[in-house]
Amino acid sequence: MAILVGTASWTDKTLLDCGRFYPKDAKTAEARLRYYSSLYPVVEVDSSYYAMPSEKNSRLWVERTPEGFTFNVKAFRLFTGHLTQTDVLPADLCLQLGTNRRVYYKDVGDDVKAELWERFAGALAPLRAAGKLGLIHFQFPPSVRFGRRPMQHVEECIRRLPGHTVSVEFRHEDWWQGLERVADTLAWLRDIGAVHTVVDGPQGAVNSVPAVWEATHPEIALVRLHGRNEITYNVSVKSAAERFEYDYRDDELAELAGEAVRLAFKVKNTHVIFNNCHEDKGQSNAKTFMSKLLKSTWQAQ
């Protein structure tokens, strides 16, 4: 049983601007990643959601992190059904689709889809070869509701990434309403070999999902902690950092640590990612959470 704790992103603008996490001499991308990876064993790459990742960056990340460090990588937004600006695509594919357009996955031809999947996997190849690629995380928008067609798309995503481990996170309550629906969703995720994402986040809206502390993959479980800021969750904000601005209390972290330990007994590895990415709240909470894990693990044994 191993529990890896880290944060979503290590270069968020508010994190850098607050000046509390990185040493003053950590002024370069290399220095910041080396410092982060000296404290935490895992990180979630957020930039790959906004634009296709690059093989060059993957090689640099391998070089700048210690043996055993893990990168979870968010899937590119076009793959998860989000409206995507063609200008963030590779230049040749942008020209093929037309510049300054906004498209959905369904709007893209089969040849372009195949090329995008191949390039996405290829960009992550250095991480995979070095044993540093963890999960490829698919965060689907609230528009993706429970149903056969969305399920078929998730299954396609897994087929497009053979040999990779895929985690799935839904943002509509429809996937988790009622015991029967919960059981159906979990059973399907097990059948297709996907990692269920345990979500802790704001409640009370259709894009709020409950924390379902179950594992669907024999090797790995994933917990993502979004904070509990119900005020900012569904209002117009300038960045994800503003949306997920929340500082977990010690008692909340202790409760979550206990749940994480119980989950961890079901699998070989559990990843806990703090996505409350405003300033250094995620990093601070992750540090406290790791101390709570020690106590919870001792009590559970």
Buried (B, 14 or more C-beta within 10 A) or exposed (E): EEBBBBBBBBBBEBBBEBEEBBEEEBEEBEBBBBBBBEBBBBBBBBBBBEBBBBBEBBBBBBEBBEEEBBBBBBBBBBBBBBEBBBBEBBEEBBEBBEEEEEBEBEBBEEEBBEBBBEBBBEBBEBBBEBEBBBBBBBBBBBEBBBEEEBBEBBBBBBEBBEEBBBBBBBBBBBBBBEEEBBEEBBEBBBEBBBBBBBBBBBEEBEBBBBBBBBBBBEEBBBBBBBBBBBEBBBEEEEEBBBBBBBBBEEEBBBBBBBBBBEBBEBBEBBBBBBBBBBBBBBBBBBBBBBEBBEEBBEEEE
